[in-house]
Amino acid sequence: MKIFISLIIFTSIITSSIQSIHAMGMAPVSGGQKATCMAMTPQCMGNSSGTRPGQFCYNCQYMSQPNWGFNMVPYRYPWWHSYGQYSYPNYNRPGVWQRGGLSQNYYPGPGNIVAGKPNLYIHGSAEETRFQIKFKGKSNLLAASPIHSKDGWLFKTKNKKITVDGVAHDYLYYDYKLDSNTLQNEKGFCGDRTDIYKKMVSTLNQMQFKDKEITDFEEFWSLKLPKGNFCVYPQSHDDLQKSAQWNSSVAPAYFKRVLFVVIPSNQIETGKSASFKKRPNKGWNPLSAVYRLPSSKGALQIHEWGVAFLAK
């Protein structure tokens, strides 16, 4: 009788575990099969070109029958723990980095440049504004926060915050792909990782981005630039309108926009750098990316910075 009752309890625990795992979006696995990951979190990133984000997580990969119901916590360190940041192996990269650029497999679309983390800062207008980015030619949206619908964002600004659908944000954010043939490829600067980082920060200061906007840039890109030697080709609003066109229901009185396209020097030397076939032979004037519209009667100001890399 005791054995029978114990068996019922054991079966109940197993059933409960199965229900819990299915409720979390996971399925029991056997023979080393990989379970579906619960979320797009760093723990769930794949570790090779054969695994894509979201296919498995480090907790899931250690679960195997018959004892998977009691093995939710891994019994050994995940494969990437020795990389130092205990998160994922490309912590000090802008994304899925390979052969001097971002892996084409992870960033869909026909373009050969990936613009990572363009941040949009909006100031000075309490009026409800519709702001849309229209992607043209070989460009396409990859991600946005908050969601960029087909009509763009509808927002108001108040107390230095941008409110979209009732939620306040410090800035709007989006990633996209674009075609290098639409970009200028003669002006810029070169150097190692430290040199180009300092030059980009200096450029933002010369363009008079606000302190918080520059701090955001420093906090992210001081970590995410890969090691090596690079040439940087800054792009202004006029260059970027050919691929990612701004459309605003309220004309900004003042705006600034720059995208730093970062190309490894060895890719230029070996002819594997798309339309960036030569090192920059001219300097780039930061003030060329600052615009004023005297005809605008509003107080709206829009500031955008971003960094882009080859899609390989």
N, C-alpha and C positions, 0 to 999 in steps of 0.2 A: 504493500500500500504506500509506504514512504517513497519507494522507488517510483511508483506511478505518479504520485503528487509532484515529486521533483522533476519528473519528465515533463509534466504539464507546465510547471513554472519555467523550465528551461525553454520549452517550445514557445511560451508566451513572450519571453525575453527576445528570442530570435525573431518572432513575428513583429514585435514592436520595433526592433532595430531595423528590419527591412522597411517597415512603413516610414520610419524616421528618415532613412536614407533616401527613399523615393521622394518624400516630401521636400527634401533639400535639393532635388534635381539630380541625384546620383543613383547609380544602379550597382548592385553587387557584381563583383567581377571574379574571375577565376583564372588560374594559370598565368598570372602576371599581366593579364589584360588591363588596359588603362581605363579608369572610370572618368566619366564626364566631370569637369570641374564645376564648382558651385558658382563661381563668379570670375569676372575679368580682373582679378587682383594679381599683384606681383607673384604671390605664391603659386599661381596657376599658369605661369608663362612656360611655354615649351622650351626645350633645350637644344633643338636642332632644326634644320630645314624640314625634317620629316614630321615635326610636331608644331602645331600652330597654337597661338594663344587660345585658352579656353578649352583645349582638348583634355588636359589633365592637370592635377595639382599635386603638390608633393605629399599631401596626406593621402590622396587617392591612390597613388602609385604603389603604396606599400600594402594595400588591402588585398588579400587573397583568401579564397575559401580554404579550409572550412571555418577559420576563426576570424573572418573579416568583421563580424559584428562586434568584436571586442578589441579591435585594433584601429580605432579612429585616430589615435595619436601615433605618429611614426616612431618606430623603435630604434631608428638610427637617424643621423643627420641627413638632410636632403643633399643632393649632389652638388648644389651650388653654395653650400654654407662657407666654404673656404675662400670665397671671393671677397670677403671682408665686410660687405654691407648686409649680409643675411637677408637678401631680398631677391635679386636676380642678377645674372652675370653681366648684363650690359648696363649696370647702374651708372657707370661713367661714360655712357654713350647716349646720343640723342634718341636712339631707337634701336631697331634690329639692325645692327651694323655689320657689314661685310664688304670686303674688297674696296674700301674707300668710299662707301656710301651706304644708303639704307636699302635693305633687301626689297627688291621689286615684288617678291611674293607676298609680302605683308601689307603692301600699300597699293590697292587696286586702282587702275586707271591708266590711260595711254601716255600721260606726261612722264618726263624723265627727271623731274625735280620734285622733292618733297619739302613743302614749307611746314616746319614744325613750330608749333606754339606761336603763331602771330597773336599778340594780345591787343585788343581794342580798348582804349580808355576814352570815356566820353565825359565831357565837362560842360557846365554852364547853361543848361537849358532844362527847365521844368516842364516844357511842352512835350506832350506825347509825340514820339517820333517813330516812324517806320524806317528801319535801316536794313537794306538787303545787299548781299554780295552775290553778284551774278557771275557764274563761272563760264568762261568762253573758250572756244577752241578745244584744245586737249586738256584743259584744266577740269578738276572735279573736287568736290568737297569730300574730305575723309572723316572728319569729326568736328563737333562744335559743342560748346557749353556756354549758356543753355542751348537747347535745340534751335538750330537755324532752319525754319520751315521754308517752303518754296517762296514765301513772301518775306522772309527774313525775320528780324527781331522787331518787336514793338516794345518800346521802353520809355521810361521817364527817368530823369536824374534828380536826386535829392540827397542832401547831406553827404556829398562825395560818393554816392552809391548809384549804381545803375539798376533800376527795378524792372524786371521782366516777369510777367505773370505773377506778380505779387512777391517775388523773391529778389532780395538785394544782392548785387554782385559788385566786386571791386573792378572787374573788367570782363569783357566778352572774349571768348577764346575760340579759335578754329584751326584745323589742319587742312591742307589741301595739296593737290598735285597740280603741276603746271609744266608747260613746254619751255625748255631752255632757249629755243629760237626766238621767243618773244622778249628776251632779257638783254640788257646791255652787257657786253663782255670785254670792254676795254679799260674801264676805270676801276680802281680799287687799291688793295694793298696786300702784302704777303708777310709771312713770318711763321714762327712756331705757335703752338697752342696759346702760350702766355701772351705773346706779342699781339696776336689777332684779337684775343679777348680784351686786352687793354685798349686796343684801337677802337673796337666796337663800342665799349663803354664811353670812351672819349667822344666818339661820334654822337652818341645819344646826348651827352652833355652839351656839345656844340649846337645840337638841334633844340636844346632847352626842353627836353622831356622833364617832367616833374620828378622830384626826388624819389617818390614811392615807385614810379614807373621804372626808374633806373635800378632801384633796389630789387624789384621783381626780376629784372633781367639778370642782375648779378647773382641772385640766389639760385636761379635755375641754371644759367649757362656757365657759371664758374665750375659746375660739376659735370655738365653734360657734353662739353666739347671733348672730342677724343684727342689723344696725344698724336703728335706729328707736325709736319709743316704744311701750311695751307696758303691759298690765295683767296681773298674775299672780294666779291663783286657786289657792292651795295646797289639795291634797286629802289628807285623812287616811285611815287604815286603814278607818274606818267608811264613808267615801265609796267607797273603791276596792273593798271587798268586794262591792259590788253588780255589779261588772264582772269583776274579777280576784280571785277568792276564794282565799285561802290555806287549804290543808289540810295539816296536819303530823301525822305519827304520834307525835311527841313535842311536848307542849305547851310553848311557850316561856315562860320565867319573865318575860321582859322583851323588848319589841320596840318598834320605831319605824318609821314608814312615812310618806313624803310624796311626792306627785307635784305638781310645779309646772306648772300649765297656763298657757302663755304666749300671750296674744292681742294682736295689734297694735291699738293704740288706734284707728287709722283704720277698722279693720274693725268695731269696736264702734259708732263714730259713724255708719257707713253701714248698720248693721243686717245685716252679713254675718259675724256672729260666733257662729252657732249659738245655743245657749241663753244665752250670755254677752252679754246685751242692754244691760247697764249697767256702768259702772265700779264697782269694789268700793266699798261704802258703809260697810264695817266692817273693822277690823283682824282679822288671823288670829293666833290664839294658838299658837305652836309647840309648847307643852306638851300641846295637845289631841291631838297625833299621837304621843305617847309613852305606852306602855301597860305595866302590870305585872299579872302574874297570881299573887297570893300563894298560890293553891291549887296551883300547879305546884311539884313537888318537884325538877325538873331544873334544870340550869344553862344551858339553851339560850337564846341571845339572837339575834334576827334584826333587822337594820337594812336599810332600803331607801330609796333616793332615786331620783327620776326626773324628767324634764322632758318635757312634752307640748305639741303644737301642733295647730292646726286641720288637717283634711284638706280640701283645696280642689279 
